[in-house]
């Protein structure tokens, strides 16, 4: 019951509550989730604002107009949005690349941004018209898993972006960007231009 009340409070405020703690002070499952994505908990907190909320039992990630809650306990849904927005965007500092890399999850978006590209996590494999409108960029690189869900996401992205003037490219790998070494990640993204 406390989780439902916490979800309702998060939805109403659309901000991280004052009772949340830095991710490194959260439970082992939250820390393991961050580490498995190739990110140090201290960096997740200081650079990206990741915090742990005992009441909602979720990692809380700040968005431009709200908060994204990520379950690390197996609770459904895996991601829960509080506030406005339905994607997670991140860009490296002083980036002049025109391509936007679209990925499935937050930690993959951060891995791409740390390698030097602006990225957007669509938080799964569904691309709605609203999400597509927010992706508008001269070039879009979709990096989705090479599985039925990833192929469906790529097909949806191509259909949705047909209304926008952009060049579309795809990276297909068996691993998410968060599980790829930075040099390999860069090679995959630069390889989309061959």
Phi and psi restraints in degrees (value plus and minus 20) as a CYANA .aco file:
   2 UNK   PHI     -80.3   -40.3
   2 UNK   PSI     -55.5   -15.5
   3 UNK   PHI     -85.2   -45.2
   3 UNK   PSI     -61.4   -21.4
   4 UNK   PHI     -82.4   -42.4
   4 UNK   PSI     -63.2   -23.2
   5 UNK   PHI     -84.3   -44.3
   5 UNK   PSI     -60.7   -20.7
   6 UNK   PHI     -84.4   -44.4
   6 UNK   PSI     -61.4   -21.4
   7 UNK   PHI     -81.8   -41.8
   7 UNK   PSI     -62.5   -22.5
   8 UNK   PHI     -83.9   -43.9
   8 UNK   PSI     -61.8   -21.8
   9 UNK   PHI     -85.8   -45.8
   9 UNK   PSI     -61.2   -21.2
  10 UNK   PHI     -84.0   -44.0
  10 UNK   PSI     -61.6   -21.6
  11 UNK   PHI     -82.5   -42.5
  11 UNK   PSI     -60.9   -20.9
  12 UNK   PHI     -89.4   -49.4
  12 UNK   PSI     -62.9   -22.9
  13 UNK   PHI    -105.2   -65.2
  13 UNK   PSI     -50.0   -10.0
  14 UNK   PHI      33.8    73.8
  14 UNK   PSI      13.5    53.5
  15 UNK   PHI    -164.3  -124.3
  15 UNK   PSI     139.8   179.8
  16 UNK   PHI     -91.9   -51.9
  16 UNK   PSI     107.7   147.7
  17 UNK   PHI     -89.7   -49.7
  17 UNK   PSI     135.6   175.6
  18 UNK   PHI     -86.5   -46.5
  18 UNK   PSI     -36.4     3.6
  19 UNK   PHI    -104.1   -64.1
  19 UNK   PSI     -28.0    12.0
  20 UNK   PHI     -89.2   -49.2
  20 UNK   PSI     132.1   172.1
  21 UNK   PHI    -139.9   -99.9
  21 UNK   PSI     138.6   178.6
  22 UNK   PHI     -74.4   -34.4
  22 UNK   PSI     125.7   165.7
  23 UNK   PHI     -73.2   -33.2
  23 UNK   PSI     -55.7   -15.7
  24 UNK   PHI     -89.5   -49.5
  24 UNK   PSI     -33.3     6.7
  25 UNK   PHI    -118.3   -78.3
  25 UNK   PSI     -15.1    24.9
  26 UNK   PHI    -102.4   -62.4
  26 UNK   PSI    -194.1  -154.1
  27 UNK   PHI     -91.9   -51.9
  27 UNK   PSI     141.8   181.8
  28 UNK   PHI     -73.6   -33.6
  28 UNK   PSI     -57.1   -17.1
  29 UNK   PHI     -82.3   -42.3
  29 UNK   PSI     -57.4   -17.4
  30 UNK   PHI     -88.9   -48.9
  30 UNK   PSI     -63.3   -23.3
  31 UNK   PHI     -85.2   -45.2
  31 UNK   PSI     -61.7   -21.7
  32 UNK   PHI     -83.3   -43.3
  32 UNK   PSI     -58.2   -18.2
  33 UNK   PHI     -81.1   -41.1
  33 UNK   PSI     -65.5   -25.5
  34 UNK   PHI     -84.1   -44.1
  34 UNK   PSI     -67.6   -27.6
  35 UNK   PHI     -82.2   -42.2
  35 UNK   PSI     -60.0   -20.0
  36 UNK   PHI     -82.9   -42.9
  36 UNK   PSI     -44.4    -4.4
  37 UNK   PHI    -108.6   -68.6
  37 UNK   PSI     -12.9    27.1
  38 UNK   PHI      60.7   100.7
  38 UNK   PSI       2.4    42.4
  39 UNK   PHI    -144.8  -104.8
  39 UNK   PSI     114.2   154.2
  40 UNK   PHI     -93.6   -53.6
  40 UNK   PSI     117.8   157.8
  41 UNK   PHI     -76.0   -36.0
  41 UNK   PSI     -57.6   -17.6
  42 UNK   PHI     -83.0   -43.0
  42 UNK   PSI     -59.9   -19.9
  43 UNK   PHI     -90.6   -50.6
  43 UNK   PSI     -58.9   -18.9
  44 UNK   PHI     -77.2   -37.2
  44 UNK   PSI     -56.5   -16.5
  45 UNK   PHI    -100.1   -60.1
  45 UNK   PSI     -73.2   -33.2
  46 UNK   PHI     -91.9   -51.9
  46 UNK   PSI     -56.7   -16.7
  47 UNK   PHI    -115.2   -75.2
  47 UNK   PSI     -49.1    -9.1
  48 UNK   PHI    -140.0  -100.0
  48 UNK   PSI     -24.0    16.0
  49 UNK   PHI      56.6    96.6
  49 UNK   PSI      -2.6    37.4
  50 UNK   PHI     -83.8   -43.8
  50 UNK   PSI     110.9   150.9
  51 UNK   PHI    -155.5  -115.5
  51 UNK   PSI     143.7   183.7
  52 UNK   PHI    -130.5   -90.5
  52 UNK   PSI     117.0   157.0
  53 UNK   PHI    -141.7  -101.7
  53 UNK   PSI      91.2   131.2
  54 UNK   PHI     -82.7   -42.7
  54 UNK   PSI     -55.0   -15.0
  55 UNK   PHI     -87.3   -47.3
  55 UNK   PSI     -62.1   -22.1
  56 UNK   PHI    -111.2   -71.2
  56 UNK   PSI     -31.6     8.4
  57 UNK   PHI      40.6    80.6
  57 UNK   PSI      24.2    64.2
  58 UNK   PHI    -162.2  -122.2
  58 UNK   PSI     132.2   172.2
  59 UNK   PHI     -94.9   -54.9
  59 UNK   PSI     111.5   151.5
  60 UNK   PHI    -127.3   -87.3
  60 UNK   PSI     110.2   150.2
  61 UNK   PHI    -143.3  -103.3
  61 UNK   PSI     102.6   142.6
  62 UNK   PHI     -90.7   -50.7
  62 UNK   PSI     119.4   159.4
  63 UNK   PHI    -133.0   -93.0
  63 UNK   PSI     151.5   191.5
  64 UNK   PHI     -78.6   -38.6
  64 UNK   PSI     -59.9   -19.9
  65 UNK   PHI    -153.1  -113.1
  65 UNK   PSI      29.5    69.5
  66 UNK   PHI     137.2   177.2
  66 UNK   PSI    -177.8  -137.8
  67 UNK   PHI    -158.3  -118.3
  67 UNK   PSI     122.7   162.7
  68 UNK   PHI    -128.3   -88.3
  68 UNK   PSI     107.6   147.6
  69 UNK   PHI    -124.7   -84.7
  69 UNK   PSI     108.9   148.9
  70 UNK   PHI    -136.5   -96.5
  70 UNK   PSI     101.2   141.2
  71 UNK   PHI     -96.2   -56.2
  71 UNK   PSI     117.2   157.2
  72 UNK   PHI    -139.6   -99.6
  72 UNK   PSI     -12.3    27.7
  73 UNK   PHI    -127.6   -87.6
  73 UNK   PSI     -18.2    21.8
  74 UNK   PHI      72.4   112.4
  74 UNK   PSI     -21.4    18.6
  75 UNK   PHI     -85.3   -45.3
  75 UNK   PSI     126.2   166.2
  76 UNK   PHI    -126.5   -86.5
  76 UNK   PSI     124.6   164.6
  77 UNK   PHI     -93.4   -53.4
  77 UNK   PSI     138.0   178.0
  78 UNK   PHI     -82.2   -42.2
  78 UNK   PSI     -64.8   -24.8
  79 UNK   PHI    -132.3   -92.3
  79 UNK   PSI     120.8   160.8
  80 UNK   PHI    -153.7  -113.7
  80 UNK   PSI     108.4   148.4
  81 UNK   PHI    -116.3   -76.3
  81 UNK   PSI     116.0   156.0
  82 UNK   PHI    -143.2  -103.2
  82 UNK   PSI      91.8   131.8
  83 UNK   PHI      89.2   129.2
  83 UNK   PSI    -177.9  -137.9
  84 UNK   PHI    -115.2   -75.2
  84 UNK   PSI     121.5   161.5
  85 UNK   PHI      99.9   139.9
  85 UNK   PSI     132.7   172.7
  86 UNK   PHI    -162.7  -122.7
  86 UNK   PSI      -0.9    39.1
  87 UNK   PHI    -163.1  -123.1
  87 UNK   PSI     143.2   183.2
  88 UNK   PHI    -136.3   -96.3
  88 UNK   PSI      98.2   138.2
  89 UNK   PHI    -130.6   -90.6
  89 UNK   PSI     122.3   162.3
  90 UNK   PHI    -169.7  -129.7
  90 UNK   PSI     119.4   159.4
  91 UNK   PHI    -151.4  -111.4
  91 UNK   PSI     125.8   165.8
  92 UNK   PHI     -90.6   -50.6
  92 UNK   PSI     134.3   174.3
  93 UNK   PHI     -83.7   -43.7
  93 UNK   PSI     124.7   164.7
  94 UNK   PHI      31.9    71.9
  94 UNK   PSI      25.8    65.8
  95 UNK   PHI    -112.1   -72.1
  95 UNK   PSI     111.2   151.2
  96 UNK   PHI    -133.5   -93.5
  96 UNK   PSI      -8.9    31.1
  97 UNK   PHI     -93.3   -53.3
  97 UNK   PSI     118.7   158.7
  98 UNK   PHI    -109.3   -69.3
  98 UNK   PSI     -36.5     3.5
  99 UNK   PHI     -98.8   -58.8
  99 UNK   PSI     119.1   159.1
 100 UNK   PHI    -130.6   -90.6
 100 UNK   PSI     106.9   146.9
 101 UNK   PHI    -115.9   -75.9
 101 UNK   PSI     102.5   142.5
 102 UNK   PHI    -122.0   -82.0
 102 UNK   PSI     103.3   143.3
 103 UNK   PHI    -147.1  -107.1
 103 UNK   PSI     155.5   195.5
 104 UNK   PHI    -103.9   -63.9
 104 UNK   PSI     -53.8   -13.8
 105 UNK   PHI    -154.2  -114.2
 105 UNK   PSI     143.4   183.4
 106 UNK   PHI     -80.2   -40.2
 106 UNK   PSI     -68.9   -28.9
 107 UNK   PHI     -85.8   -45.8
 107 UNK   PSI     -51.2   -11.2
 108 UNK   PHI     -88.3   -48.3
 108 UNK   PSI     -59.2   -19.2
 109 UNK   PHI     -82.2   -42.2
 109 UNK   PSI     -61.5   -21.5
 110 UNK   PHI     -85.5   -45.5
 110 UNK   PSI     -60.9   -20.9
 111 UNK   PHI     -80.7   -40.7
 111 UNK   PSI     -62.5   -22.5
 112 UNK   PHI     -84.5   -44.5
 112 UNK   PSI     -64.4   -24.4
 113 UNK   PHI     -84.5   -44.5
 113 UNK   PSI     -58.2   -18.2
 114 UNK   PHI     -88.1   -48.1
 114 UNK   PSI     -40.4    -0.4
 115 UNK   PHI    -108.8   -68.8
 115 UNK   PSI     -25.5    14.5
 116 UNK   PHI      93.6   133.6
 116 UNK   PSI     -10.8    29.2
 117 UNK   PHI    -139.6   -99.6
 117 UNK   PSI     123.8   163.8
 118 UNK   PHI     -86.4   -46.4
 118 UNK   PSI     123.0   163.0
 119 UNK   PHI    -159.1  -119.1
 119 UNK   PSI     137.9   177.9
 120 UNK   PHI    -160.3  -120.3
 120 UNK   PSI     105.5   145.5
 121 UNK   PHI    -115.8   -75.8
 121 UNK   PSI     105.2   145.2
 122 UNK   PHI    -108.9   -68.9
 122 UNK   PSI     -16.5    23.5
 123 UNK   PHI      39.8    79.8
 123 UNK   PSI      30.1    70.1
 124 UNK   PHI     114.3   154.3
 124 UNK   PSI    -168.7  -128.7
 125 UNK   PHI    -143.9  -103.9
 125 UNK   PSI      -7.8    32.2
 126 UNK   PHI    -119.6   -79.6
 126 UNK   PSI     111.3   151.3
 127 UNK   PHI    -139.6   -99.6
 127 UNK   PSI      83.0   123.0
 128 UNK   PHI    -102.8   -62.8
 128 UNK   PSI     145.6   185.6
 129 UNK   PHI     -79.3   -39.3
 129 UNK   PSI     -54.8   -14.8
 130 UNK   PHI     -86.0   -46.0
 130 UNK   PSI     -63.1   -23.1
 131 UNK   PHI     -82.5   -42.5
 131 UNK   PSI     -65.9   -25.9
 132 UNK   PHI     -78.6   -38.6
 132 UNK   PSI     -61.5   -21.5
 133 UNK   PHI     -81.8   -41.8
 133 UNK   PSI     -53.2   -13.2
 134 UNK   PHI     -98.8   -58.8
 134 UNK   PSI     -28.7    11.3
 135 UNK   PHI    -112.6   -72.6
 135 UNK   PSI     -26.3    13.7
 136 UNK   PHI     -65.1   -25.1
 136 UNK   PSI      98.6   138.6
 137 UNK   PHI    -175.3  -135.3
 137 UNK   PSI     136.4   176.4
 138 UNK   PHI     -80.2   -40.2
 138 UNK   PSI     -54.1   -14.1
 139 UNK   PHI    -154.7  -114.7
 139 UNK   PSI     118.8   158.8
 140 UNK   PHI    -148.6  -108.6
 140 UNK   PSI     109.1   149.1
 141 UNK   PHI    -131.9   -91.9
 141 UNK   PSI      96.6   136.6
 142 UNK   PHI    -110.9   -70.9
 142 UNK   PSI     106.6   146.6
 143 UNK   PHI    -140.8  -100.8
 143 UNK   PSI      76.7   116.7
 144 UNK   PHI    -142.6  -102.6
 144 UNK   PSI     135.6   175.6
 145 UNK   PHI     -77.9   -37.9
 145 UNK   PSI     131.5   171.5
 146 UNK   PHI    -109.2   -69.2
 146 UNK   PSI      48.4    88.4
 147 UNK   PHI    -164.1  -124.1
 147 UNK   PSI     154.2   194.2
 148 UNK   PHI     -75.1   -35.1
 148 UNK   PSI     -62.5   -22.5
 149 UNK   PHI     -85.9   -45.9
 149 UNK   PSI     -61.5   -21.5
 150 UNK   PHI     -85.8   -45.8
 150 UNK   PSI     -59.2   -19.2
 151 UNK   PHI     -86.7   -46.7
 151 UNK   PSI     -57.5   -17.5
 152 UNK   PHI     -84.9   -44.9
 152 UNK   PSI     -61.9   -21.9
 153 UNK   PHI     -81.0   -41.0
 153 UNK   PSI     -63.0   -23.0
 154 UNK   PHI     -82.7   -42.7
 154 UNK   PSI     -63.5   -23.5
 155 UNK   PHI     -82.1   -42.1
 155 UNK   PSI     -63.9   -23.9
 156 UNK   PHI     -82.3   -42.3
 156 UNK   PSI     -63.1   -23.1
 157 UNK   PHI     -81.3   -41.3
 157 UNK   PSI     -65.5   -25.5
 158 UNK   PHI     -80.4   -40.4
 158 UNK   PSI     -64.3   -24.3
 159 UNK   PHI     -85.6   -45.6
 159 UNK   PSI     -65.8   -25.8
 160 UNK   PHI     -85.9   -45.9
 160 UNK   PSI     -58.0   -18.0
 161 UNK   PHI    -102.5   -62.5
 161 UNK   PSI     -24.2    15.8
 162 UNK   PHI     -81.8   -41.8
 162 UNK   PSI     -42.7    -2.7
 163 UNK   PHI    -102.2   -62.2
 163 UNK   PSI     -28.5    11.5
 164 UNK   PHI    -136.2   -96.2
 164 UNK   PSI     123.2   163.2
 165 UNK   PHI     -98.6   -58.6
 165 UNK   PSI      73.2   113.2
 166 UNK   PHI    -171.2  -131.2
 166 UNK   PSI     139.1   179.1
 167 UNK   PHI    -114.7   -74.7
 167 UNK   PSI     112.1   152.1
 168 UNK   PHI    -130.8   -90.8
 168 UNK   PSI     116.3   156.3
 169 UNK   PHI    -155.6  -115.6
 169 UNK   PSI     141.9   181.9
 170 UNK   PHI    -154.1  -114.1
 170 UNK   PSI     119.3   159.3
 171 UNK   PHI    -128.0   -88.0
 171 UNK   PSI     108.7   148.7
 172 UNK   PHI    -142.4  -102.4
 172 UNK   PSI      99.5   139.5
 173 UNK   PHI    -159.2  -119.2
 173 UNK   PSI     149.2   189.2
 174 UNK   PHI    -106.9   -66.9
 174 UNK   PSI     -28.1    11.9
 175 UNK   PHI    -141.1  -101.1
 175 UNK   PSI     126.5   166.5
 176 UNK   PHI     -87.3   -47.3
 176 UNK   PSI     135.1   175.1
 177 UNK   PHI     -73.2   -33.2
 177 UNK   PSI     -53.3   -13.3
 178 UNK   PHI     -85.7   -45.7
 178 UNK   PSI     -38.6     1.4
 179 UNK   PHI    -125.4   -85.4
 179 UNK   PSI      -8.1    31.9
 180 UNK   PHI    -130.3   -90.3
 180 UNK   PSI     115.6   155.6
 181 UNK   PHI     -78.4   -38.4
 181 UNK   PSI     125.0   165.0
 182 UNK   PHI     -74.7   -34.7
 182 UNK   PSI     -62.3   -22.3
 183 UNK   PHI     -83.1   -43.1
 183 UNK   PSI     -59.6   -19.6
 184 UNK   PHI     -89.6   -49.6
 184 UNK   PSI     -58.5   -18.5
 185 UNK   PHI     -80.0   -40.0
 185 UNK   PSI     -66.9   -26.9
 186 UNK   PHI     -82.0   -42.0
 186 UNK   PSI     -62.9   -22.9
 187 UNK   PHI     -81.6   -41.6
 187 UNK   PSI     -61.2   -21.2
 188 UNK   PHI     -82.5   -42.5
 188 UNK   PSI     -64.9   -24.9
 189 UNK   PHI     -90.7   -50.7
 189 UNK   PSI     -61.6   -21.6
 190 UNK   PHI     -89.1   -49.1
 190 UNK   PSI     -48.0    -8.0
 191 UNK   PHI     -88.4   -48.4
 191 UNK   PSI     -36.6     3.4
 192 UNK   PHI     -90.1   -50.1
 192 UNK   PSI     -29.6    10.4
 193 UNK   PHI    -121.9   -81.9
 193 UNK   PSI     -16.1    23.9
